[in-house]
Amino acid sequence: MFIFVQVAVACAVAAYKLRRPVRMYLDRKTYMIMAGGRHPIKAKYTVGFKNDGKITALHVDLFIDAGFSVDLSPALPCNIISAMKKYNWGVLSFDYKVCKTNLPSKSAMRGPGDAQGTFIAEAVIEHVASILGLDANTVREKNIHTFESVEFFYGSCVDSPVAYTLPLIWEKLKCSASLDDRRENIRRLNSSNRWLKRGISLVPCFFHVMLTPKPARVTIFMDGSIAVEVGGIELGQGIWTKVKQMTAYALGQIWDDVSEDMMSKIRIVQQDTISLAHGGFTAGSTTSEANCEAVRHACNILVERLIPVKTLLEKTKPSRVSWEDLILKVCS
C-alpha cells in the first residue's frame, strides 16, 4: 500500500469513531521511517563485448528486497529494466525475483526503480571500460542508442527520428563542457599525484514518462479575481506557479498586448475529490504539463465567451476596457 493510503485509513477510523472530521499529516522523519527507503537490489550480470568497447549482449539476474509486505514492489522490475535499456546492449535478457524478507517494507520513492536501473547500467559500462583499459565515456559513446536501436528497445513509446535528440545533445554537451580538454587535464593531474585523483563522466539518461488525463477548473468571480483548481498537488516541482502562469497567459489572449496584470488576480485553490473528481496521482514527470494544458483548454473556453462581451463594451466605451469592467458586465 502507498503511505498516503495508510494515513487515509487511520483518518477514516478516527473520523468514524469520533463522528467528526479528522486531519492527519506526517512529519518528514516519520514518513521516511514508514516508507522504508528505496528497494535494495542484488544484481548479477554476464556481459559480452568487443575490444573497442561495443557491448553485444547482456544478461542480468535481479533480486529485489521488498521487505515484509508487497507495497509497490511488483512495479519495480519494469522500472528498473526500463532505466537499464538506456544503452544499446545488442541483446538484453533478464530474470528478476521480488523477495519477501524480514526487513522493513519498501515503498515508492522519487523515480522508483530508475535510480537502481541506472546504477546497474553504469556499473556494467564502468566494468567493461576497466577490463579493456578504456575511458568509460568512450564505452558509453560506443553504446549510445541510434534511433533504430531505441525504437527496438522501447517500442511504441518512441516518437520519430526528429524527436530523438540524445546523440545531438551528447555532442553539444561535450563541446560546451570542453570535455576532451578537461579529460586531458585530469589525466595529467592523476599521473603526477599519488594520492589526489580526479575523474569526469558524461552520463545519458532515459526516462519513460506517463501521460495521464488531468482535470482543471477555472472560476472567475464578480470582482475579477480568479480561482484555479487542478488535479495535481504541489510537492516541490512548482506546479502551482506553472498553472498560475498558464492561466495568466491563456486569459491574457483577450487583449492584443498582455499588459494586464493577471498574475495578481489568480490564486490556486487546493482541490479535493468532491470539488474536482478523478484528479489522478501526481507522478511520472508530466503532471505539471498535463494540468497546465487542462487549464489552457478551460481558459480558451472562457476567452471564447468573453470576447463578444468585450467587443460590445468597446463600442459603447471610448476608453480601454479593463478586466474588472469586462467581468462586471458579464456578471450583471
Beta strands, then each sheet from edge to edge (+ up, - down):
strand 1: 41-49
strand 2: 55-67
strand 3: 91-100
strand 4: 216-220
strand 5: 226-230
strand 6: 266-268
sheet 1: 1+ 2- 3-
sheet 2: 4+ 5- 6-
end
